[in-house]
Amino acid sequence: MDHNIAESIVNTPANNLKKGTSYHWDLFLLALINFASGLFGFPLVHGKLPHSPMHVKSLSIIEEKVEQGYVEMKTLEVCETRLTTILSHALIGTTALMFPFPMQYIPQAVLDGIYIFVSLRSLIGNQFFERMLLIITEQSAYPPHSYVRRVPRYKIHIFTLFEIMELAVLCYLGLNSLSYMKMAFPVVVILLIPIRHLLMPKVIERKYLEALDKH
């Protein structure tokens, strides 16, 4: 779940990723590493929120333009390289040498503050979060996004409410203390596919769904 969400955010068309053939080799290598890790009981390697999207954002060349009083940021290109990934994970690995000193002297509040900042920072540019804000925003103050111009306001809100309910169900199952409830989590994730492709088009026209998906 975590990997799929991170992957969908990273690979969004708005990031303009080139992704040559080496991208597929990276995924193949990742699959081999996870296969070997599973045999020895090691943790799996996967995309992580919010680190993976923020890594892509830090490598992006972004253009800011003001339209109708709204500052819109557009990603022109991403400097796709393995170097930053190797260096960042090498630095993460050095933290193993920081136990017990000096990690034990870092207050818990400092670590919590970092996680809160990183989480809030990742909300910037997230379409789901932006559409949640549209529910309490005057229509005259709506940003000039393409889907705002092409999709009726109430259709946008219906789509957002569907996503909020789906997120609430996933959080309830994933954070539930009962083991049999957690077992239903992957089942619900799979059910999101027929809900999106079979149920949603009966409520919202496909042309509007495509407009929302493309943003």
C-alpha positions in Angstrom: 0.0 0.0 0.0 2.7 2.4 1.0 4.8 1.6 -2.0 1.9 1.8 -4.5 0.9 5.3 -3.2 4.5 6.5 -3.3 4.9 5.1 -6.8 1.7 6.7 -8.1 2.7 10.1 -6.7 6.3 9.9 -8.0 5.2 8.7 -11.5 2.4 11.3 -11.9 2.5 12.9 -15.4 3.0 16.3 -13.7 6.6 15.3 -12.8 7.5 14.9 -16.5 9.8 11.9 -15.8 11.8 10.6 -18.7 12.6 7.2 -17.2 14.7 5.4 -19.6 15.1 1.6 -19.9 17.2 1.6 -16.8 14.1 2.3 -14.8 12.8 -1.2 -15.5 16.1 -2.7 -14.6 15.9 -0.9 -11.3 12.5 -2.4 -10.6 13.8 -5.9 -11.6 16.8 -5.5 -9.3 14.5 -4.3 -6.5 12.4 -7.4 -6.9 15.4 -9.7 -6.6 16.6 -7.8 -3.5 13.2 -8.2 -1.9 13.0 -11.9 -2.9 16.3 -12.5 -1.2 15.4 -10.4 1.8 12.2 -12.4 2.3 14.1 -15.6 2.4 16.2 -14.4 5.3 13.5 -12.4 7.1 15.0 -9.0 6.3 12.7 -5.9 5.8 11.6 -5.3 2.3 12.9 -2.3 0.2 10.1 -0.2 -1.2 9.0 3.4 -1.9 8.2 5.3 1.2 6.0 8.3 2.0 6.8 11.1 2.2 10.5 10.6 1.4 10.2 9.3 -2.2 7.9 12.1 -3.5 10.0 14.7 -1.7 13.2 13.3 -3.2 11.7 13.7 -6.7 10.6 17.2 -5.8 14.1 18.2 -4.6 15.5 17.2 -8.0 12.8 19.1 -10.0 13.2 22.3 -11.9 10.0 24.1 -11.1 8.6 27.2 -12.8 6.2 29.4 -10.8 3.6 31.6 -12.5 0.8 33.7 -11.2 -2.6 33.1 -12.8 -5.7 34.8 -11.5 -4.0 35.6 -8.3 -3.0 32.0 -7.7 0.6 30.9 -7.7 0.9 27.7 -9.8 4.1 25.6 -9.7 4.9 23.6 -12.8 7.6 21.0 -13.0 9.6 21.5 -16.2 11.9 18.5 -15.7 13.5 16.3 -13.1 17.2 15.7 -12.9 17.0 11.9 -12.8 20.1 10.4 -11.2 21.0 7.5 -9.0 23.7 9.5 -7.3 21.4 11.3 -4.8 19.7 8.1 -3.9 23.0 6.3 -3.2 24.4 9.2 -1.1 21.2 9.7 0.9 20.9 6.0 1.8 24.6 5.9 2.7 24.0 8.8 5.1 21.0 6.9 6.5 23.2 3.9 7.0 25.7 5.9 9.1 23.0 6.5 11.7 23.6 3.0 12.8 26.9 4.3 14.2 25.1 6.9 16.3 23.7 4.5 18.8 23.8 4.9 21.8 25.7 8.2 21.4 24.5 10.8 20.4 21.0 9.6 19.5 20.0 9.0 23.1 20.6 12.7 23.8 18.3 13.9 21.0 14.9 14.8 22.6 11.9 12.9 21.3 10.1 16.2 20.6 12.8 17.1 18.0 12.3 13.8 16.1 8.5 14.2 16.3 8.8 17.8 15.0 10.9 16.6 12.0 8.3 14.0 11.1 5.4 16.5 11.4 7.2 19.0 9.2 8.0 16.4 6.5 4.4 15.2 6.5 2.9 18.6 6.2 5.4 19.6 3.6 4.4 16.7 1.5 0.8 18.0 1.3 1.9 20.8 -0.9 0.9 19.9 -4.5 -1.2 16.9 -3.4 -4.4 16.9 -5.5 -6.4 15.0 -2.9 -5.5 17.6 -0.2 -6.2 20.5 -2.6 -9.7 19.1 -3.4 -10.4 18.6 0.3 -9.7 22.4 0.7 -12.0 23.2 -2.2 -15.0 21.9 -0.1 -14.6 24.9 2.3 -13.4 27.4 -0.4 -15.5 29.9 -2.2 -15.9 29.1 -5.9 -14.5 32.5 -6.9 -11.2 31.6 -5.1 -10.7 28.2 -6.8 -7.3 27.7 -8.4 -7.2 27.7 -12.2 -6.5 24.0 -12.5 -7.6 22.2 -15.7 -10.0 19.9 -13.8 -11.6 22.8 -12.0 -12.5 24.3 -15.4 -13.8 21.1 -16.9 -15.5 19.3 -14.0 -18.7 20.7 -12.3 -18.0 21.7 -8.7 -20.4 19.2 -7.1 -18.9 16.4 -9.2 -15.5 17.3 -7.7 -16.9 17.2 -4.2 -18.6 13.8 -4.8 -15.3 12.4 -6.1 -13.4 13.8 -3.0 -16.0 12.4 -0.6 -15.7 9.0 -2.1 -11.9 9.1 -1.6 -12.3 10.3 2.0 -14.6 7.4 2.8 -12.2 4.9 1.2 -9.3 6.4 3.1 -11.3 6.2 6.4 -12.1 2.5 5.8 -8.4 1.8 5.0 -7.2 3.6 8.1 -9.8 1.8 10.3 -8.6 -1.6 9.0 -4.9 -0.8 9.0 -4.8 0.7 12.5 -7.2 -1.8 14.1 -5.9 -3.8 17.0 -7.8 -6.9 15.9 -5.8 -9.2 13.7 -8.7 -10.5 11.6 -9.6 -6.9 10.8 -6.1 -6.2 9.4 -6.4 -9.3 7.2 -9.3 -7.5 5.4 -7.0 -4.6 4.5 -5.5 -6.0 1.2 -9.0 -7.2 0.2 -10.4 -3.7 0.5 -7.4 -2.3 -1.5 -8.1 -4.8 -4.3 -11.8 -3.8 -4.2 -10.8 -0.2 -4.9 -10.2 -1.2 -8.5 -13.7 -2.3 -9.4 -15.1 0.6 -7.3 -13.1 3.1 -9.4 -13.8 1.5 -12.8 -17.4 0.1 -12.3 -19.1 2.0 -9.5 -17.7 5.5 -9.9 -18.6 5.9 -13.6 -22.3 5.4 -12.6 -22.0 8.4 -10.3 -19.6 10.6 -12.2 -19.3 10.7 -16.0 -16.1 9.1 -17.4 -15.0 12.3 -19.1 -15.0 14.0 -15.7 -13.1 11.1 -14.1 -10.4 11.3 -16.8 -10.0 15.0 -16.2 -9.5 14.4 -12.5 -7.1 11.5 -13.1 -4.9 13.5 -15.5 -4.2 16.3 -13.2 
